[in-house]
Amino acid sequence: MTTVLKRSNWAIWRDVIFALFVREIRTGFNDKLGLAWAVFQPLSFIFLLSYLRGLISGSDSHTVPTFEFMMYGMLLIQLFLETLNNSANSIKKNKALFAFRQVQPISSVVASSFLIC
């Protein structure tokens, strides 16, 4: 006969968030480059913009090297916008899973937010 293990609500919530996080990774990065694309795409975008900015106005922006100036600004903006966008879309994307009582909308938002950070 099998025994039923009692888990706390926090343990169940942690496991649900981890399962949703793994699901987000598998669906979000299923191309050939995979997870490396999440690093390469913003980095290449920042390199291109800082190169163009350096050609136009010189090597420094407000006494900071242009690459660092663009990197900090663009990474913070992209981090905020991507987190906001993915959190809003996660509720629609995981709507079918809310039929299970363990899966709550806040779990979906937390899991998608961890993917960006």
PDB file as gemmi writes it, atoms N, CA and C in Angstrom:
CRYST1    1.000    1.000    1.000  90.00  90.00  90.00 P 1                      
ATOM      1  N   MET A   1       0.845  -1.176   0.000  1.00  0.00           N  
ATOM      2  CA  MET A   1       0.000   0.000   0.000  1.00  0.00           C  
ATOM      3  C   MET A   1       0.888   1.236   0.000  1.00  0.00           C  
ATOM      4  N   THR A   2       0.480   2.227  -0.723  1.00  0.00           N  
ATOM      5  CA  THR A   2       1.276   3.446  -0.805  1.00  0.00           C  
ATOM      6  C   THR A   2       0.904   4.401   0.316  1.00  0.00           C  
ATOM      7  N   THR A   3       1.871   5.227   0.655  1.00  0.00           N  
ATOM      8  CA  THR A   3       1.610   6.217   1.688  1.00  0.00           C  
ATOM      9  C   THR A   3       1.509   7.593   1.037  1.00  0.00           C  
ATOM     10  N   VAL A   4       0.663   8.389   1.585  1.00  0.00           N  
ATOM     11  CA  VAL A   4       0.457   9.738   1.080  1.00  0.00           C  
ATOM     12  C   VAL A   4       1.369  10.683   1.859  1.00  0.00           C  
ATOM     13  N   LEU A   5       2.197  11.412   1.132  1.00  0.00           N  
ATOM     14  CA  LEU A   5       3.090  12.367   1.777  1.00  0.00           C  
ATOM     15  C   LEU A   5       2.400  13.718   1.888  1.00  0.00           C  
ATOM     16  N   LYS A   6       2.412  14.269   3.064  1.00  0.00           N  
ATOM     17  CA  LYS A   6       1.847  15.591   3.283  1.00  0.00           C  
ATOM     18  C   LYS A   6       2.927  16.629   3.044  1.00  0.00           C  
ATOM     19  N   ARG A   7       2.647  17.573   2.171  1.00  0.00           N  
ATOM     20  CA  ARG A   7       3.575  18.662   1.903  1.00  0.00           C  
ATOM     21  C   ARG A   7       2.919  19.972   2.300  1.00  0.00           C  
ATOM     22  N   SER A   8       3.751  20.917   2.647  1.00  0.00           N  
ATOM     23  CA  SER A   8       3.217  22.219   3.017  1.00  0.00           C  
ATOM     24  C   SER A   8       2.791  22.971   1.753  1.00  0.00           C  
ATOM     25  N   ASN A   9       2.008  24.009   1.941  1.00  0.00           N  
ATOM     26  CA  ASN A   9       1.558  24.818   0.804  1.00  0.00           C  
ATOM     27  C   ASN A   9       2.733  25.480   0.093  1.00  0.00           C  
ATOM     28  N   TRP A  10       3.763  25.866   0.860  1.00  0.00           N  
ATOM     29  CA  TRP A  10       4.934  26.498   0.258  1.00  0.00           C  
ATOM     30  C   TRP A  10       5.689  25.523  -0.634  1.00  0.00           C  
ATOM     31  N   ALA A  11       5.792  24.275  -0.209  1.00  0.00           N  
ATOM     32  CA  ALA A  11       6.488  23.266  -1.018  1.00  0.00           C  
ATOM     33  C   ALA A  11       5.730  22.998  -2.313  1.00  0.00           C  
ATOM     34  N   ILE A  12       4.422  22.935  -2.233  1.00  0.00           N  
ATOM     35  CA  ILE A  12       3.614  22.729  -3.432  1.00  0.00           C  
ATOM     36  C   ILE A  12       3.749  23.918  -4.367  1.00  0.00           C  
ATOM     37  N   TRP A  13       3.684  25.116  -3.821  1.00  0.00           N  
ATOM     38  CA  TRP A  13       3.794  26.336  -4.644  1.00  0.00           C  
ATOM     39  C   TRP A  13       5.166  26.420  -5.305  1.00  0.00           C  
ATOM     40  N   ARG A  14       6.220  26.061  -4.571  1.00  0.00           N  
ATOM     41  CA  ARG A  14       7.570  26.058  -5.128  1.00  0.00           C  
ATOM     42  C   ARG A  14       7.690  25.065  -6.280  1.00  0.00           C  
ATOM     43  N   ASP A  15       7.115  23.886  -6.116  1.00  0.00           N  
ATOM     44  CA  ASP A  15       7.169  22.885  -7.176  1.00  0.00           C  
ATOM     45  C   ASP A  15       6.370  23.310  -8.407  1.00  0.00           C  
ATOM     46  N   VAL A  16       5.249  23.965  -8.205  1.00  0.00           N  
ATOM     47  CA  VAL A  16       4.443  24.460  -9.329  1.00  0.00           C  
ATOM     48  C   VAL A  16       5.209  25.538 -10.083  1.00  0.00           C  
ATOM     49  N   ILE A  17       5.839  26.464  -9.362  1.00  0.00           N  
ATOM     50  CA  ILE A  17       6.609  27.523 -10.011  1.00  0.00           C  
ATOM     51  C   ILE A  17       7.781  26.930 -10.781  1.00  0.00           C  
ATOM     52  N   PHE A  18       8.450  25.939 -10.207  1.00  0.00           N  
ATOM     53  CA  PHE A  18       9.567  25.306 -10.907  1.00  0.00           C  
ATOM     54  C   PHE A  18       9.089  24.596 -12.178  1.00  0.00           C  
ATOM     55  N   ALA A  19       7.956  23.899 -12.102  1.00  0.00           N  
ATOM     56  CA  ALA A  19       7.427  23.215 -13.288  1.00  0.00           C  
ATOM     57  C   ALA A  19       7.037  24.216 -14.375  1.00  0.00           C  
ATOM     58  N   LEU A  20       6.422  25.324 -13.984  1.00  0.00           N  
ATOM     59  CA  LEU A  20       6.071  26.351 -14.967  1.00  0.00           C  
ATOM     60  C   LEU A  20       7.320  27.007 -15.545  1.00  0.00           C  
ATOM     61  N   PHE A  21       8.353  27.181 -14.728  1.00  0.00           N  
ATOM     62  CA  PHE A  21       9.609  27.755 -15.190  1.00  0.00           C  
ATOM     63  C   PHE A  21      10.267  26.852 -16.241  1.00  0.00           C  
ATOM     64  N   VAL A  22      10.312  25.564 -15.970  1.00  0.00           N  
ATOM     65  CA  VAL A  22      10.885  24.613 -16.930  1.00  0.00           C  
ATOM     66  C   VAL A  22      10.056  24.598 -18.209  1.00  0.00           C  
ATOM     67  N   ARG A  23       8.738  24.695 -18.077  1.00  0.00           N  
ATOM     68  CA  ARG A  23       7.861  24.743 -19.257  1.00  0.00           C  
ATOM     69  C   ARG A  23       8.128  25.999 -20.087  1.00  0.00           C  
ATOM     70  N   GLU A  24       8.360  27.130 -19.427  1.00  0.00           N  
ATOM     71  CA  GLU A  24       8.680  28.370 -20.131  1.00  0.00           C  
ATOM     72  C   GLU A  24      10.006  28.258 -20.884  1.00  0.00           C  
ATOM     73  N   ILE A  25      10.995  27.643 -20.269  1.00  0.00           N  
ATOM     74  CA  ILE A  25      12.288  27.480 -20.926  1.00  0.00           C  
ATOM     75  C   ILE A  25      12.166  26.576 -22.145  1.00  0.00           C  
ATOM     76  N   ARG A  26      11.442  25.484 -21.999  1.00  0.00           N  
ATOM     77  CA  ARG A  26      11.319  24.538 -23.116  1.00  0.00           C  
ATOM     78  C   ARG A  26      10.540  25.126 -24.284  1.00  0.00           C  
ATOM     79  N   THR A  27       9.530  25.926 -24.014  1.00  0.00           N  
ATOM     80  CA  THR A  27       8.750  26.505 -25.107  1.00  0.00           C  
ATOM     81  C   THR A  27       9.389  27.770 -25.663  1.00  0.00           C  
ATOM     82  N   GLY A  28      10.162  28.464 -24.861  1.00  0.00           N  
ATOM     83  CA  GLY A  28      10.735  29.724 -25.309  1.00  0.00           C  
ATOM     84  C   GLY A  28      12.026  29.597 -26.088  1.00  0.00           C  
ATOM     85  N   PHE A  29      12.766  28.530 -25.858  1.00  0.00           N  
ATOM     86  CA  PHE A  29      14.076  28.383 -26.480  1.00  0.00           C  
ATOM     87  C   PHE A  29      14.189  27.026 -27.155  1.00  0.00           C  
ATOM     88  N   ASN A  30      13.343  26.792 -28.152  1.00  0.00           N  
ATOM     89  CA  ASN A  30      13.350  25.492 -28.811  1.00  0.00           C  
ATOM     90  C   ASN A  30      14.021  25.528 -30.179  1.00  0.00           C  
ATOM     91  N   ASP A  31      14.756  26.581 -30.505  1.00  0.00           N  
ATOM     92  CA  ASP A  31      15.453  26.639 -31.782  1.00  0.00           C  
ATOM     93  C   ASP A  31      16.867  26.070 -31.623  1.00  0.00           C  
ATOM     94  N   LYS A  32      17.681  26.163 -32.667  1.00  0.00           N  
ATOM     95  CA  LYS A  32      19.018  25.560 -32.637  1.00  0.00           C  
ATOM     96  C   LYS A  32      19.957  26.242 -31.644  1.00  0.00           C  
ATOM     97  N   LEU A  33      19.879  27.554 -31.554  1.00  0.00           N  
ATOM     98  CA  LEU A  33      20.772  28.262 -30.631  1.00  0.00           C  
ATOM     99  C   LEU A  33      20.348  28.095 -29.181  1.00  0.00           C  
ATOM    100  N   GLY A  34      19.073  27.888 -28.944  1.00  0.00           N  
ATOM    101  CA  GLY A  34      18.587  27.629 -27.607  1.00  0.00           C  
ATOM    102  C   GLY A  34      18.728  28.808 -26.676  1.00  0.00           C  
ATOM    103  N   LEU A  35      19.169  28.531 -25.474  1.00  0.00           N  
ATOM    104  CA  LEU A  35      19.275  29.545 -24.430  1.00  0.00           C  
ATOM    105  C   LEU A  35      20.378  30.559 -24.717  1.00  0.00           C  
ATOM    106  N   ALA A  36      21.342  30.208 -25.552  1.00  0.00           N  
ATOM    107  CA  ALA A  36      22.406  31.150 -25.903  1.00  0.00           C  
ATOM    108  C   ALA A  36      21.848  32.371 -26.640  1.00  0.00           C  
ATOM    109  N   TRP A  37      20.733  32.202 -27.327  1.00  0.00           N  
ATOM    110  CA  TRP A  37      20.125  33.312 -28.046  1.00  0.00           C  
ATOM    111  C   TRP A  37      19.648  34.393 -27.073  1.00  0.00           C  
ATOM    112  N   ALA A  38      19.254  34.029 -25.877  1.00  0.00           N  
ATOM    113  CA  ALA A  38      18.807  35.000 -24.881  1.00  0.00           C  
ATOM    114  C   ALA A  38      19.939  35.933 -24.467  1.00  0.00           C  
ATOM    115  N   VAL A  39      21.178  35.481 -24.575  1.00  0.00           N  
ATOM    116  CA  VAL A  39      22.326  36.316 -24.254  1.00  0.00           C  
ATOM    117  C   VAL A  39      22.846  37.023 -25.502  1.00  0.00           C  
ATOM    118  N   PHE A  40      22.902  36.311 -26.609  1.00  0.00           N  
ATOM    119  CA  PHE A  40      23.490  36.840 -27.834  1.00  0.00           C  
ATOM    120  C   PHE A  40      22.669  37.975 -28.446  1.00  0.00           C  
ATOM    121  N   GLN A  41      21.361  37.871 -28.452  1.00  0.00           N  
ATOM    122  CA  GLN A  41      20.510  38.873 -29.105  1.00  0.00           C  
ATOM    123  C   GLN A  41      20.619  40.248 -28.445  1.00  0.00           C  
ATOM    124  N   PRO A  42      20.462  40.398 -27.129  1.00  0.00           N  
ATOM    125  CA  PRO A  42      20.620  41.743 -26.550  1.00  0.00           C  
ATOM    126  C   PRO A  42      22.048  42.266 -26.653  1.00  0.00           C  
ATOM    127  N   LEU A  43      23.025  41.368 -26.538  1.00  0.00           N  
ATOM    128  CA  LEU A  43      24.409  41.791 -26.626  1.00  0.00           C  
ATOM    129  C   LEU A  43      24.748  42.324 -28.015  1.00  0.00           C  
ATOM    130  N   SER A  44      24.293  41.637 -29.039  1.00  0.00           N  
ATOM    131  CA  SER A  44      24.553  42.113 -30.404  1.00  0.00           C  
ATOM    132  C   SER A  44      23.820  43.428 -30.678  1.00  0.00           C  
ATOM    133  N   PHE A  45      22.623  43.584 -30.146  1.00  0.00           N  
ATOM    134  CA  PHE A  45      21.868  44.818 -30.303  1.00  0.00           C  
ATOM    135  C   PHE A  45      22.596  45.994 -29.645  1.00  0.00           C  
ATOM    136  N   ILE A  46      23.134  45.771 -28.454  1.00  0.00           N  
ATOM    137  CA  ILE A  46      23.856  46.828 -27.740  1.00  0.00           C  
ATOM    138  C   ILE A  46      25.164  47.162 -28.459  1.00  0.00           C  
ATOM    139  N   PHE A  47      25.866  46.148 -28.949  1.00  0.00           N  
ATOM    140  CA  PHE A  47      27.097  46.412 -29.713  1.00  0.00           C  
ATOM    141  C   PHE A  47      26.814  47.272 -30.931  1.00  0.00           C  
ATOM    142  N   LEU A  48      25.755  46.944 -31.665  1.00  0.00           N  
ATOM    143  CA  LEU A  48      25.413  47.699 -32.865  1.00  0.00           C  
ATOM    144  C   LEU A  48      25.065  49.148 -32.533  1.00  0.00           C  
ATOM    145  N   LEU A  49      24.220  49.344 -31.527  1.00  0.00           N  
ATOM    146  CA  LEU A  49      23.824  50.699 -31.157  1.00  0.00           C  
ATOM    147  C   LEU A  49      24.999  51.516 -30.611  1.00  0.00           C  
ATOM    148  N   SER A  50      25.845  50.887 -29.803  1.00  0.00           N  
ATOM    149  CA  SER A  50      26.982  51.637 -29.265  1.00  0.00           C  
ATOM    150  C   SER A  50      27.998  51.961 -30.356  1.00  0.00           C  
ATOM    151  N   TYR A  51      28.140  51.088 -31.331  1.00  0.00           N  
ATOM    152  CA  TYR A  51      29.037  51.382 -32.450  1.00  0.00           C  
ATOM    153  C   TYR A  51      28.518  52.573 -33.254  1.00  0.00           C  
ATOM    154  N   LEU A  52      27.217  52.561 -33.540  1.00  0.00           N  
ATOM    155  CA  LEU A  52      26.630  53.678 -34.290  1.00  0.00           C  
ATOM    156  C   LEU A  52      26.692  54.974 -33.497  1.00  0.00           C  
ATOM    157  N   ARG A  53      26.440  54.905 -32.204  1.00  0.00           N  
ATOM    158  CA  ARG A  53      26.515  56.097 -31.360  1.00  0.00           C  
ATOM    159  C   ARG A  53      27.957  56.617 -31.283  1.00  0.00           C  
ATOM    160  N   GLY A  54      28.916  55.699 -31.227  1.00  0.00           N  
ATOM    161  CA  GLY A  54      30.319  56.088 -31.201  1.00  0.00           C  
ATOM    162  C   GLY A  54      30.754  56.759 -32.492  1.00  0.00           C  
ATOM    163  N   LEU A  55      30.217  56.309 -33.623  1.00  0.00           N  
ATOM    164  CA  LEU A  55      30.534  56.946 -34.901  1.00  0.00           C  
ATOM    165  C   LEU A  55      29.977  58.364 -34.971  1.00  0.00           C  
ATOM    166  N   ILE A  56      28.805  58.558 -34.412  1.00  0.00           N  
ATOM    167  CA  ILE A  56      28.146  59.856 -34.506  1.00  0.00           C  
ATOM    168  C   ILE A  56      28.744  60.862 -33.536  1.00  0.00           C  
ATOM    169  N   SER A  57      28.893  60.478 -32.262  1.00  0.00           N  
ATOM    170  CA  SER A  57      29.247  61.481 -31.263  1.00  0.00           C  
ATOM    171  C   SER A  57      30.594  61.270 -30.590  1.00  0.00           C  
ATOM    172  N   GLY A  58      31.362  60.289 -30.977  1.00  0.00           N  
ATOM    173  CA  GLY A  58      32.661  60.086 -30.349  1.00  0.00           C  
ATOM    174  C   GLY A  58      32.658  58.885 -29.432  1.00  0.00           C  
ATOM    175  N   SER A  59      33.734  58.736 -28.663  1.00  0.00           N  
ATOM    176  CA  SER A  59      33.895  57.525 -27.863  1.00  0.00           C  
ATOM    177  C   SER A  59      33.271  57.616 -26.472  1.00  0.00           C  
ATOM    178  N   ASP A  60      32.970  58.811 -25.984  1.00  0.00           N  
ATOM    179  CA  ASP A  60      32.420  58.957 -24.639  1.00  0.00           C  
ATOM    180  C   ASP A  60      31.038  59.595 -24.693  1.00  0.00           C  
ATOM    181  N   SER A  61      30.186  59.135 -23.783  1.00  0.00           N  
ATOM    182  CA  SER A  61      28.861  59.728 -23.605  1.00  0.00           C  
ATOM    183  C   SER A  61      28.721  60.103 -22.134  1.00  0.00           C  
ATOM    184  N   HIS A  62      28.698  61.384 -21.846  1.00  0.00           N  
ATOM    185  CA  HIS A  62      28.571  61.876 -20.471  1.00  0.00           C  
ATOM    186  C   HIS A  62      29.701  61.346 -19.595  1.00  0.00           C  
ATOM    187  N   THR A  63      30.915  61.378 -20.075  1.00  0.00           N  
ATOM    188  CA  THR A  63      32.153  60.936 -19.417  1.00  0.00           C  
ATOM    189  C   THR A  63      32.166  59.437 -19.115  1.00  0.00           C  
ATOM    190  N   VAL A  64      31.318  58.678 -19.768  1.00  0.00           N  
ATOM    191  CA  VAL A  64      31.277  57.224 -19.621  1.00  0.00           C  
ATOM    192  C   VAL A  64      31.522  56.645 -21.009  1.00  0.00           C  
ATOM    193  N   PRO A  65      32.304  55.565 -21.121  1.00  0.00           N  
ATOM    194  CA  PRO A  65      32.461  54.953 -22.443  1.00  0.00           C  
ATOM    195  C   PRO A  65      31.101  54.592 -23.049  1.00  0.00           C  
ATOM    196  N   THR A  66      30.991  54.786 -24.346  1.00  0.00           N  
ATOM    197  CA  THR A  66      29.694  54.635 -25.016  1.00  0.00           C  
ATOM    198  C   THR A  66      29.113  53.247 -24.836  1.00  0.00           C  
ATOM    199  N   PHE A  67      29.946  52.205 -24.914  1.00  0.00           N  
ATOM    200  CA  PHE A  67      29.417  50.845 -24.762  1.00  0.00           C  
ATOM    201  C   PHE A  67      28.799  50.650 -23.387  1.00  0.00           C  
ATOM    202  N   GLU A  68      29.462  51.092 -22.326  1.00  0.00           N  
ATOM    203  CA  GLU A  68      28.910  50.940 -20.980  1.00  0.00           C  
ATOM    204  C   GLU A  68      27.637  51.763 -20.808  1.00  0.00           C  
ATOM    205  N   PHE A  69      27.634  52.969 -21.364  1.00  0.00           N  
ATOM    206  CA  PHE A  69      26.459  53.829 -21.292  1.00  0.00           C  
ATOM    207  C   PHE A  69      25.252  53.150 -21.946  1.00  0.00           C  
ATOM    208  N   MET A  70      25.454  52.604 -23.123  1.00  0.00           N  
ATOM    209  CA  MET A  70      24.369  51.936 -23.836  1.00  0.00           C  
ATOM    210  C   MET A  70      23.988  50.616 -23.164  1.00  0.00           C  
ATOM    211  N   MET A  71      24.980  49.893 -22.651  1.00  0.00           N  
ATOM    212  CA  MET A  71      24.714  48.595 -22.042  1.00  0.00           C  
ATOM    213  C   MET A  71      23.814  48.746 -20.823  1.00  0.00           C  
ATOM    214  N   TYR A  72      24.165  49.652 -19.919  1.00  0.00           N  
ATOM    215  CA  TYR A  72      23.353  49.820 -18.714  1.00  0.00           C  
ATOM    216  C   TYR A  72      21.952  50.315 -19.046  1.00  0.00           C  
ATOM    217  N   GLY A  73      21.877  51.284 -19.926  1.00  0.00           N  
ATOM    218  CA  GLY A  73      20.565  51.823 -20.279  1.00  0.00           C  
ATOM    219  C   GLY A  73      19.683  50.818 -20.985  1.00  0.00           C  
ATOM    220  N   MET A  74      20.214  50.158 -22.013  1.00  0.00           N  
ATOM    221  CA  MET A  74      19.402  49.234 -22.798  1.00  0.00           C  
ATOM    222  C   MET A  74      19.049  47.971 -22.021  1.00  0.00           C  
ATOM    223  N   LEU A  75      19.982  47.458 -21.223  1.00  0.00           N  
ATOM    224  CA  LEU A  75      19.668  46.253 -20.456  1.00  0.00           C  
ATOM    225  C   LEU A  75      18.562  46.507 -19.446  1.00  0.00           C  
ATOM    226  N   LEU A  76      18.599  47.647 -18.784  1.00  0.00           N  
ATOM    227  CA  LEU A  76      17.547  47.941 -17.812  1.00  0.00           C  
ATOM    228  C   LEU A  76      16.196  48.133 -18.482  1.00  0.00           C  
ATOM    229  N   ILE A  77      16.188  48.821 -19.608  1.00  0.00           N  
ATOM    230  CA  ILE A  77      14.923  49.032 -20.318  1.00  0.00           C  
ATOM    231  C   ILE A  77      14.389  47.715 -20.859  1.00  0.00           C  
ATOM    232  N   GLN A  78      15.254  46.917 -21.486  1.00  0.00           N  
ATOM    233  CA  GLN A  78      14.806  45.641 -22.036  1.00  0.00           C  
ATOM    234  C   GLN A  78      14.365  44.687 -20.935  1.00  0.00           C  
ATOM    235  N   LEU A  79      15.071  44.685 -19.815  1.00  0.00           N  
ATOM    236  CA  LEU A  79      14.685  43.823 -18.701  1.00  0.00           C  
ATOM    237  C   LEU A  79      13.296  44.185 -18.199  1.00  0.00           C  
ATOM    238  N   PHE A  80      13.037  45.457 -18.025  1.00  0.00           N  
ATOM    239  CA  PHE A  80      11.734  45.895 -17.548  1.00  0.00           C  
ATOM    240  C   PHE A  80      10.628  45.570 -18.547  1.00  0.00           C  
ATOM    241  N   LEU A  81      10.845  45.912 -19.819  1.00  0.00           N  
ATOM    242  CA  LEU A  81       9.803  45.695 -20.829  1.00  0.00           C  
ATOM    243  C   LEU A  81       9.536  44.221 -21.082  1.00  0.00           C  
ATOM    244  N   GLU A  82      10.573  43.393 -21.137  1.00  0.00           N  
ATOM    245  CA  GLU A  82      10.383  41.964 -21.367  1.00  0.00           C  
ATOM    246  C   GLU A  82       9.691  41.296 -20.179  1.00  0.00           C  
ATOM    247  N   THR A  83      10.062  41.691 -18.973  1.00  0.00           N  
ATOM    248  CA  THR A  83       9.419  41.124 -17.791  1.00  0.00           C  
ATOM    249  C   THR A  83       7.943  41.491 -17.754  1.00  0.00           C  
ATOM    250  N   LEU A  84       7.636  42.741 -18.054  1.00  0.00           N  
ATOM    251  CA  LEU A  84       6.248  43.184 -18.069  1.00  0.00           C  
ATOM    252  C   LEU A  84       5.450  42.469 -19.156  1.00  0.00           C  
ATOM    253  N   ASN A  85       6.013  42.353 -20.340  1.00  0.00           N  
ATOM    254  CA  ASN A  85       5.332  41.705 -21.459  1.00  0.00           C  
ATOM    255  C   ASN A  85       5.126  40.215 -21.202  1.00  0.00           C  
ATOM    256  N   ASN A  86       6.156  39.528 -20.721  1.00  0.00           N  
ATOM    257  CA  ASN A  86       6.025  38.089 -20.459  1.00  0.00           C  
ATOM    258  C   ASN A  86       5.076  37.797 -19.312  1.00  0.00           C  
ATOM    259  N   SER A  87       5.052  38.660 -18.319  1.00  0.00           N  
ATOM    260  CA  SER A  87       4.118  38.458 -17.200  1.00  0.00           C  
ATOM    261  C   SER A  87       2.677  38.609 -17.658  1.00  0.00           C  
ATOM    262  N   ALA A  88       2.438  39.574 -18.521  1.00  0.00           N  
ATOM    263  CA  ALA A  88       1.076  39.759 -19.027  1.00  0.00           C  
ATOM    264  C   ALA A  88       0.653  38.597 -19.922  1.00  0.00           C  
ATOM    265  N   ASN A  89       1.571  38.093 -20.730  1.00  0.00           N  
ATOM    266  CA  ASN A  89       1.239  36.988 -21.632  1.00  0.00           C  
ATOM    267  C   ASN A  89       1.184  35.642 -20.936  1.00  0.00           C  
ATOM    268  N   SER A  90       1.813  35.508 -19.789  1.00  0.00           N  
ATOM    269  CA  SER A  90       1.866  34.216 -19.115  1.00  0.00           C  
ATOM    270  C   SER A  90       0.495  33.771 -18.627  1.00  0.00           C  
ATOM    271  N   ILE A  91      -0.350  34.699 -18.252  1.00  0.00           N  
ATOM    272  CA  ILE A  91      -1.684  34.330 -17.783  1.00  0.00           C  
ATOM    273  C   ILE A  91      -2.514  33.757 -18.931  1.00  0.00           C  
ATOM    274  N   LYS A  92      -2.418  34.377 -20.113  1.00  0.00           N  
ATOM    275  CA  LYS A  92      -3.134  33.843 -21.272  1.00  0.00           C  
ATOM    276  C   LYS A  92      -2.561  32.501 -21.711  1.00  0.00           C  
ATOM    277  N   LYS A  93      -1.251  32.397 -21.683  1.00  0.00           N  
ATOM    278  CA  LYS A  93      -0.590  31.197 -22.182  1.00  0.00           C  
ATOM    279  C   LYS A  93      -0.862  29.971 -21.307  1.00  0.00           C  
ATOM    280  N   ASN A  94      -0.963  30.164 -20.013  1.00  0.00           N  
ATOM    281  CA  ASN A  94      -1.136  29.045 -19.079  1.00  0.00           C  
ATOM    282  C   ASN A  94      -2.558  28.914 -18.555  1.00  0.00           C  
ATOM    283  N   LYS A  95      -3.506  29.476 -19.264  1.00  0.00           N  
ATOM    284  CA  LYS A  95      -4.901  29.480 -18.800  1.00  0.00           C  
ATOM    285  C   LYS A  95      -5.461  28.073 -18.612  1.00  0.00           C  
ATOM    286  N   ALA A  96      -5.076  27.143 -19.474  1.00  0.00           N  
ATOM    287  CA  ALA A  96      -5.593  25.771 -19.358  1.00  0.00           C  
ATOM    288  C   ALA A  96      -5.097  25.081 -18.095  1.00  0.00           C  
ATOM    289  N   LEU A  97      -3.939  25.488 -17.595  1.00  0.00           N  
ATOM    290  CA  LEU A  97      -3.392  24.855 -16.395  1.00  0.00           C  
ATOM    291  C   LEU A  97      -4.077  25.310 -15.117  1.00  0.00           C  
ATOM    292  N   PHE A  98      -4.835  26.387 -15.183  1.00  0.00           N  
ATOM    293  CA  PHE A  98      -5.498  26.894 -13.982  1.00  0.00           C  
ATOM    294  C   PHE A  98      -6.658  26.010 -13.541  1.00  0.00           C  
ATOM    295  N   ALA A  99      -6.991  24.998 -14.321  1.00  0.00           N  
ATOM    296  CA  ALA A  99      -8.011  24.041 -13.914  1.00  0.00           C  
ATOM    297  C   ALA A  99      -7.520  23.196 -12.741  1.00  0.00           C  
ATOM    298  N   PHE A 100      -6.205  23.031 -12.631  1.00  0.00           N  
ATOM    299  CA  PHE A 100      -5.640  22.317 -11.488  1.00  0.00           C  
ATOM    300  C   PHE A 100      -5.598  23.269 -10.303  1.00  0.00           C  
ATOM    301  N   ARG A 101      -6.008  22.794  -9.154  1.00  0.00           N  
ATOM    302  CA  ARG A 101      -6.121  23.696  -8.008  1.00  0.00           C  
ATOM    303  C   ARG A 101      -4.783  24.171  -7.487  1.00  0.00           C  
ATOM    304  N   GLN A 102      -3.697  23.430  -7.786  1.00  0.00           N  
ATOM    305  CA  GLN A 102      -2.381  23.852  -7.307  1.00  0.00           C  
ATOM    306  C   GLN A 102      -1.826  25.016  -8.126  1.00  0.00           C  
ATOM    307  N   VAL A 103      -2.255  25.134  -9.375  1.00  0.00           N  
ATOM    308  CA  VAL A 103      -1.714  26.156 -10.268  1.00  0.00           C  
ATOM    309  C   VAL A 103      -2.569  27.412 -10.162  1.00  0.00           C  
ATOM    310  N   GLN A 104      -1.938  28.505  -9.787  1.00  0.00           N  
ATOM    311  CA  GLN A 104      -2.629  29.778  -9.645  1.00  0.00           C  
ATOM    312  C   GLN A 104      -2.005  30.786 -10.601  1.00  0.00           C  
ATOM    313  N   PRO A 105      -2.754  31.827 -10.981  1.00  0.00           N  
ATOM    314  CA  PRO A 105      -2.200  32.820 -11.909  1.00  0.00           C  
ATOM    315  C   PRO A 105      -0.920  33.482 -11.402  1.00  0.00           C  
ATOM    316  N   ILE A 106      -0.807  33.706 -10.110  1.00  0.00           N  
ATOM    317  CA  ILE A 106       0.404  34.346  -9.585  1.00  0.00           C  
ATOM    318  C   ILE A 106       1.624  33.447  -9.778  1.00  0.00           C  
ATOM    319  N   SER A 107       1.431  32.134  -9.744  1.00  0.00           N  
ATOM    320  CA  SER A 107       2.530  31.215  -9.986  1.00  0.00           C  
ATOM    321  C   SER A 107       3.053  31.345 -11.395  1.00  0.00           C  
ATOM    322  N   SER A 108       2.152  31.527 -12.336  1.00  0.00           N  
ATOM    323  CA  SER A 108       2.531  31.701 -13.730  1.00  0.00           C  
ATOM    324  C   SER A 108       3.310  33.002 -13.926  1.00  0.00           C  
ATOM    325  N   VAL A 109       2.866  34.061 -13.279  1.00  0.00           N  
ATOM    326  CA  VAL A 109       3.554  35.359 -13.394  1.00  0.00           C  
ATOM    327  C   VAL A 109       4.939  35.292 -12.763  1.00  0.00           C  
ATOM    328  N   VAL A 110       5.070  34.653 -11.613  1.00  0.00           N  
ATOM    329  CA  VAL A 110       6.364  34.552 -10.936  1.00  0.00           C  
ATOM    330  C   VAL A 110       7.340  33.720 -11.776  1.00  0.00           C  
ATOM    331  N   ALA A 111       6.866  32.607 -12.352  1.00  0.00           N  
ATOM    332  CA  ALA A 111       7.742  31.753 -13.148  1.00  0.00           C  
ATOM    333  C   ALA A 111       8.232  32.464 -14.398  1.00  0.00           C  
ATOM    334  N   SER A 112       7.351  33.205 -15.055  1.00  0.00           N  
ATOM    335  CA  SER A 112       7.777  33.920 -16.268  1.00  0.00           C  
ATOM    336  C   SER A 112       8.687  35.101 -15.931  1.00  0.00           C  
ATOM    337  N   SER A 113       8.520  35.684 -14.757  1.00  0.00           N  
ATOM    338  CA  SER A 113       9.407  36.771 -14.343  1.00  0.00           C  
ATOM    339  C   SER A 113      10.810  36.261 -14.027  1.00  0.00           C  
ATOM    340  N   PHE A 114      10.920  35.070 -13.463  1.00  0.00           N  
ATOM    341  CA  PHE A 114      12.223  34.497 -13.170  1.00  0.00           C  
ATOM    342  C   PHE A 114      12.989  34.162 -14.439  1.00  0.00           C  
ATOM    343  N   LEU A 115      12.273  33.859 -15.506  1.00  0.00           N  
ATOM    344  CA  LEU A 115      12.935  33.516 -16.759  1.00  0.00           C  
ATOM    345  C   LEU A 115      13.726  34.685 -17.303  1.00  0.00           C  
ATOM    346  N   ILE A 116      13.227  35.901 -17.169  1.00  0.00           N  
ATOM    347  CA  ILE A 116      13.902  37.078 -17.681  1.00  0.00           C  
ATOM    348  C   ILE A 116      15.058  37.481 -16.778  1.00  0.00           C  
ATOM    349  N   CYS A 117      14.862  37.383 -15.471  1.00  0.00           N  
ATOM    350  CA  CYS A 117      15.925  37.787 -14.550  1.00  0.00           C  
ATOM    351  C   CYS A 117      17.003  36.774 -14.566  1.00  0.00           C  
TER     352      CYS A 117                                                      
END                                                                             
